Structures are given as C-alpha cells and as structure tokens.
Amino acid sequence: MSATALPTSAENTAAGGTRIGRRFAGLAAQGRAGLVTFVTAGDPDIAVSSQILAGLPAAGADLIELGMPFTDPMADGPAIQASSLRALRSGMRLASVLDMVGAFRRQDKDTPIVLMGYYNPIYSYGVDRFLGNAREAGVDGLILVDLPPEEDEELCIPAGRAGLDFIRLATPTTDSRRLPKVITNASGFVYYVSITGITGTRSASTDAVEAAVKRLKQATDLPVAVGFGIRTPEQAAAIARFADAAVVGSALVDRVARKLDEHGKPAPDTAEHVLELVRSLADGIRAARRSRS
C-alpha cells in the first residue's frame, strides 16, 4: 500500500471495522456473494421511497446504494435519470437524503448504506458539513461517479478521515496502467462497471466480466461488486458465482415506474412490487452459493 493510501476494507475490519467491511466479512464466512440494491432516494415520493428503503434488508439486500437525486446524472440511463427527476419533484434534496438515512438507521444498525451520485450537490452543501452530517446519519460509504482519482483531495481522502468508505469504480477500459491509480485510496469495495456506457441499457458477457473480476482481485484485497446490466435472478446468480456481490439498480427503478399512474402517482402496492423483485434476486444469489458449494 502506498504512503498516501487509506486502510483497506480488510484492515478496517480487523481494527473493529466499518459496517461495509463487516458485512463482506460475514458474506465470505457464509461462502456466498452479496446483493447490493440501488434505489433513488425520494422516488417516486418520499413516503414510498422510505417504505422501500425500510423493507430492503428483510427482502434480502445485503448492502444498499441510495441514489442522491441530481438534475444531470450523466452516467445513468433513462430509467435512473427519470427516477432522479421524480425524486426532485417530490421535494428530495441532499439534506432530506441524510434525514432518510437517519430514520433508516434508527431501525437498522447493521445494513450498510452507500450514497451514490455526483459531486455537485455535495460541493454546494459543503464538503465538511456533508461528511459530518453523513457520518452522524449513519452513512457508511460514498460512490461519486464524476470524481476521478486525480481529485482525491476533494472528497475521497477527507471521507476516509471522517470514517466513510470511498468506493471506486473500475470499468472495461481501466487498463493495467490505470488500475493502480484507481484503487490507491479506495476502501469498502471496488465497483466493477461491467459495460461501457450508461446504466440500464444492456448486459455484458459473463465470461468477460469473470475475467475482469479475476484481474481486479489480483490487484486488490478489497471485495469486488459487479453492476450495470444485471436485471434478473438468473443474471445475479451468474455474477454471484465469481464476484463478491451483484449490484442491481435499473430493474428496481423500472419497477417503481411501472406502478405510476398517468399523473405520476404511485399505486398503494408500489413498495411491495419492488421488494418482490429484491426477494427473487436474493434467492437467485443464494441458489448460486448452493450450486458451487
């Protein structure tokens, strides 16, 4: 580890640990991969979004990515872009995202929550203020898709000092020269984006993803989660046979959208409709564990 590198997830766990480190250690002890679910905070409205968030752990989510709504989510496909706009229309702002995490944390002390999004809202909120409030609310980690490693002093390193894991993205175009830079200050886990392009548009070859995960594991001791293009229990199970976690987002966001009427109002069973898919994804991942054990 370089002189500027932050402690790895494994080192944090050994020292008492972050929630993310403890969760991946627990999954490893069980001999299975985890399910990471992404939902946008405030989509389709704050009440239903809170119901979905509260129900995710019991439905089988091992870690939760909570999207911070933003007006220009450039790395996201149409489904997540639309969810972000719905959330903003419902009144969701960064402060309300933190309030939602705080309410969740009062009921669930164990399930890790990672905030995923873009730097602009955090910069506007104030980095130091944000990190302090996020830590107080019970946030465990951050994924910022528009902050490259060259800008680690902006947020990555301060987040580590505040006790938050900073999850770094690797992609099919992250070559052997770039990879060491990408993972230098990463902690929690590495998120492998399995396709080039935006979320929710297509799926990658399982063989190609498996080869990429093997390459990442040769470069880091951090767990590797795979996302983008995973929509079904069968796809999640295929990833679970070699990755440490499968990330599902667009498929869950699509489920929210299907339950909206012509005025954008959610049906009473919207949360259950989303959680039903989470349960089937979790079952697929657990079946993958049984098939390889």
C-alpha positions as CSV (number, residue, x, y, z in Angstrom):
1,M,0.0,0.0,0.0
2,S,1.4,3.4,-0.9
3,A,2.2,6.1,1.6
4,T,-1.0,8.0,0.8
5,A,-3.3,5.1,0.6
6,L,-6.1,4.7,3.0
7,P,-6.6,1.5,5.0
8,T,-8.3,-1.3,3.1
9,S,-11.6,-2.7,4.0
10,A,-9.9,-5.8,5.4
11,E,-7.6,-3.7,7.6
12,N,-10.6,-1.6,8.8
13,T,-12.5,-4.8,9.7
14,A,-9.5,-6.2,11.6
15,A,-9.3,-2.9,13.6
16,G,-13.0,-3.0,14.6
17,G,-14.3,-2.4,11.2
18,T,-16.7,-0.4,9.1
19,R,-20.2,-1.7,8.5
20,I,-19.2,-2.4,4.9
21,G,-16.1,-4.4,5.9
22,R,-18.1,-6.4,8.5
23,R,-20.8,-7.2,6.0
24,F,-18.4,-8.5,3.4
25,A,-16.5,-10.5,6.0
26,G,-19.8,-12.0,7.1
27,L,-20.7,-12.9,3.5
28,A,-17.3,-14.5,3.0
29,A,-17.8,-16.6,6.1
30,Q,-21.1,-17.8,4.7
31,G,-19.4,-18.7,1.5
32,R,-21.7,-16.6,-0.7
33,A,-21.9,-13.4,-2.7
34,G,-24.0,-10.4,-1.6
35,L,-26.9,-8.5,-3.2
36,V,-26.4,-4.7,-3.5
37,T,-29.6,-2.9,-4.3
38,F,-29.8,0.6,-5.8
39,V,-32.8,2.8,-5.3
40,T,-33.1,6.6,-5.8
41,A,-33.9,8.5,-2.5
42,G,-37.3,10.1,-2.8
43,D,-38.5,8.1,-5.9
44,P,-41.4,8.2,-6.6
45,D,-42.1,10.2,-3.4
46,I,-40.6,10.4,0.0
47,A,-43.2,8.2,1.7
48,V,-43.0,5.3,-0.7
49,S,-39.2,5.6,-1.0
50,S,-38.9,5.3,2.7
51,Q,-41.1,2.2,2.7
52,I,-38.9,0.6,0.0
53,L,-35.7,1.5,1.9
54,A,-37.0,0.1,5.2
55,G,-38.0,-3.1,3.5
56,L,-34.8,-3.9,1.6
57,P,-32.9,-5.7,4.3
58,A,-35.7,-8.2,5.1
59,A,-36.2,-8.7,1.4
60,G,-32.6,-9.9,1.0
61,A,-30.5,-6.8,0.3
62,D,-27.1,-7.2,1.9
63,L,-25.9,-3.6,1.1
64,I,-27.9,-0.6,-0.1
65,E,-26.9,2.0,-2.6
66,L,-29.1,5.1,-2.2
67,G,-29.0,7.5,-5.1
68,M,-28.7,11.2,-4.4
69,P,-31.0,12.9,-6.9
70,F,-29.3,15.2,-9.3
71,T,-30.5,17.2,-12.3
72,D,-27.8,16.0,-14.6
73,P,-27.0,12.3,-13.9
74,M,-24.7,11.9,-16.9
75,A,-23.6,8.3,-16.2
76,D,-27.1,7.0,-15.7
77,G,-29.6,5.7,-18.3
78,P,-33.1,6.9,-18.9
79,A,-34.7,4.9,-16.1
80,I,-32.4,6.3,-13.3
81,Q,-32.5,9.8,-14.9
82,A,-36.3,9.7,-14.7
83,S,-36.2,8.5,-11.1
84,S,-33.9,11.3,-10.1
85,L,-36.3,13.9,-11.7
86,R,-39.3,12.3,-9.9
87,A,-37.4,12.5,-6.6
88,L,-36.5,16.1,-7.1
89,R,-40.1,16.9,-7.9
90,S,-41.2,15.1,-4.7
91,G,-39.0,17.6,-2.8
92,M,-36.0,15.4,-2.2
93,R,-32.8,17.3,-1.6
94,L,-29.4,16.2,-0.2
95,A,-30.4,17.2,3.4
96,S,-33.6,15.0,3.0
97,V,-31.5,12.1,1.8
98,L,-29.5,12.3,5.0
99,D,-32.7,12.5,7.0
100,M,-33.9,9.4,5.3
101,V,-30.7,7.5,6.1
102,G,-31.0,8.7,9.8
103,A,-34.6,7.3,10.0
104,F,-33.5,4.0,8.5
105,R,-30.5,3.8,10.8
106,R,-32.7,4.2,13.9
107,Q,-34.4,0.9,12.9
108,D,-31.4,-1.0,11.3
109,K,-27.9,-0.8,12.9
110,D,-26.3,-3.3,10.6
111,T,-27.1,-2.9,6.9
112,P,-24.5,-0.8,5.1
113,I,-25.7,2.2,3.2
114,V,-23.7,3.8,0.4
115,L,-24.7,7.1,-1.1
116,M,-24.2,7.2,-4.9
117,G,-24.3,10.2,-7.1
118,Y,-22.4,13.2,-8.3
119,Y,-20.1,15.8,-6.6
120,N,-22.0,19.0,-7.4
121,P,-24.7,18.6,-4.7
122,I,-22.0,17.8,-2.1
123,Y,-19.9,20.7,-3.1
124,S,-22.9,23.0,-2.9
125,Y,-23.8,21.6,0.5
126,G,-20.2,22.0,1.8
127,V,-17.8,19.0,2.0
128,D,-17.0,19.2,5.7
129,R,-20.6,19.8,6.6
130,F,-21.7,16.9,4.4
131,L,-19.2,14.4,5.8
132,G,-20.1,15.3,9.3
133,N,-23.8,15.0,8.7
134,A,-23.5,11.9,6.7
135,R,-21.5,10.2,9.4
136,E,-24.0,11.3,12.0
137,A,-26.9,10.0,9.9
138,G,-25.3,6.6,9.6
139,V,-23.9,6.6,6.0
140,D,-21.2,4.1,5.5
141,G,-19.7,4.9,2.1
142,L,-19.8,7.1,-1.0
143,I,-19.7,6.4,-4.7
144,L,-19.1,9.5,-6.8
145,V,-19.1,8.8,-10.5
146,D,-17.6,12.1,-11.6
147,L,-14.6,12.4,-9.2
148,P,-11.5,10.8,-10.7
149,P,-8.6,9.6,-8.5
150,E,-6.7,12.8,-9.5
151,E,-9.2,14.7,-7.4
152,D,-8.9,12.5,-4.3
153,E,-8.1,15.5,-2.1
154,E,-11.6,16.9,-2.9
155,L,-13.6,14.2,-1.2
156,C,-12.0,10.8,-1.2
157,I,-9.3,11.5,1.4
158,P,-11.5,13.7,3.6
159,A,-14.2,11.0,3.5
160,G,-11.7,8.4,4.7
161,R,-10.6,10.6,7.6
162,A,-14.3,11.0,8.5
163,G,-14.7,7.3,8.7
164,L,-16.6,6.8,5.4
165,D,-15.5,4.3,2.8
166,F,-14.9,5.7,-0.7
167,I,-15.9,3.1,-3.3
168,R,-14.0,3.4,-6.5
169,L,-15.4,2.4,-10.0
170,A,-13.4,0.3,-12.4
171,T,-14.6,-0.3,-16.0
172,P,-13.7,-2.4,-19.0
173,T,-11.5,0.4,-20.2
174,T,-9.5,0.6,-16.9
175,D,-6.2,-0.9,-18.1
176,S,-3.3,-2.2,-16.1
177,R,-1.6,1.2,-16.1
178,R,-4.6,3.0,-14.8
179,L,-5.9,0.4,-12.3
180,P,-3.3,1.1,-9.5
181,K,-4.2,4.8,-9.5
182,V,-7.9,3.9,-9.4
183,I,-7.6,1.7,-6.3
184,T,-4.9,3.6,-4.4
185,N,-7.3,5.3,-1.9
186,A,-10.3,3.0,-2.5
187,S,-11.9,1.4,0.5
188,G,-15.0,-0.7,1.3
189,F,-15.2,-2.5,-2.1
190,V,-14.4,-1.9,-5.7
191,Y,-17.4,-1.5,-8.0
192,Y,-16.8,-3.0,-11.4
193,V,-19.0,-1.4,-14.1
194,S,-19.5,-4.3,-16.4
195,I,-20.2,-2.3,-19.6
196,T,-19.1,0.8,-21.3
197,G,-21.8,3.4,-21.4
198,I,-24.8,4.3,-19.2
199,T,-26.8,2.3,-16.8
200,G,-29.8,0.1,-17.7
201,T,-29.1,-0.3,-21.4
202,R,-27.5,-3.7,-22.0
203,S,-25.7,-6.6,-20.3
204,A,-22.1,-7.8,-20.6
205,S,-20.8,-11.2,-21.4
206,T,-20.5,-13.2,-18.2
207,D,-17.2,-14.7,-19.3
208,A,-15.8,-11.2,-20.0
209,V,-16.9,-10.0,-16.6
210,E,-15.5,-13.0,-14.8
211,A,-12.1,-12.4,-16.4
212,A,-12.2,-8.7,-15.4
213,V,-13.1,-9.6,-11.8
214,K,-10.1,-12.0,-11.7
215,R,-7.9,-9.3,-12.9
216,L,-9.2,-6.9,-10.2
217,K,-8.7,-9.4,-7.5
218,Q,-5.1,-9.8,-8.5
219,A,-4.7,-6.0,-7.9
220,T,-6.6,-5.5,-4.6
221,D,-7.7,-7.3,-1.5
222,L,-11.0,-5.4,-1.5
223,P,-14.2,-7.2,-2.4
224,V,-15.4,-6.7,-5.9
225,A,-19.0,-6.0,-6.7
226,V,-20.3,-6.0,-10.3
227,G,-23.1,-3.8,-11.6
228,F,-24.7,-2.4,-14.7
229,G,-26.8,-4.7,-16.8
230,I,-27.9,-7.1,-14.0
231,R,-31.7,-7.3,-14.1
232,T,-32.9,-10.9,-13.4
233,P,-32.3,-13.5,-10.7
234,E,-30.5,-15.6,-13.3
235,Q,-28.1,-12.8,-14.2
236,A,-27.5,-12.1,-10.5
237,A,-26.8,-15.8,-9.8
238,A,-24.3,-15.9,-12.7
239,I,-22.4,-13.0,-11.3
240,A,-22.6,-14.4,-7.7
241,R,-20.6,-17.4,-8.7
242,F,-17.4,-15.4,-9.1
243,A,-17.9,-11.8,-7.7
244,D,-18.3,-10.8,-4.1
245,A,-21.6,-9.0,-4.8
246,A,-24.0,-8.3,-7.6
247,V,-25.5,-4.8,-7.9
248,V,-29.0,-4.2,-9.2
249,G,-30.4,-0.8,-9.8
250,S,-32.2,0.0,-13.1
251,A,-34.5,-3.1,-12.8
252,L,-35.7,-1.9,-9.4
253,V,-36.2,1.7,-10.6
254,D,-38.2,0.3,-13.5
255,R,-40.5,-1.4,-11.1
256,V,-41.2,1.9,-9.4
257,A,-42.0,3.5,-12.8
258,R,-44.4,0.7,-13.7
259,K,-46.6,1.4,-10.7
260,L,-47.2,5.1,-11.5
261,D,-50.5,6.3,-12.9
262,E,-50.9,8.9,-15.7
263,H,-50.4,11.7,-13.1
264,G,-47.2,10.1,-11.8
265,K,-48.8,9.0,-8.5
266,P,-47.7,5.6,-7.1
267,A,-50.1,2.7,-6.6
268,P,-50.6,1.5,-3.0
269,D,-48.5,-1.7,-3.6
270,T,-45.5,0.1,-5.2
271,A,-43.1,-0.7,-2.4
272,E,-44.2,-4.4,-2.3
273,H,-43.8,-4.6,-6.1
274,V,-40.1,-3.5,-5.8
275,L,-39.4,-5.7,-2.8
276,E,-40.8,-8.7,-4.6
277,L,-38.1,-8.4,-7.2
278,V,-35.4,-8.0,-4.4
279,R,-36.6,-11.2,-2.8
280,S,-36.3,-13.1,-6.1
281,L,-32.8,-11.6,-6.8
282,A,-31.7,-12.6,-3.3
283,D,-33.0,-16.1,-3.8
284,G,-31.0,-16.4,-7.1
285,I,-27.8,-15.4,-5.4
286,R,-28.3,-17.8,-2.6
287,A,-29.0,-20.6,-5.1
288,A,-25.7,-19.8,-6.7
289,R,-24.0,-20.3,-3.4
290,R,-25.6,-23.8,-3.1
291,S,-24.7,-24.8,-6.6
292,R,-21.0,-24.0,-6.1
293,S,-20.6,-25.4,-2.6
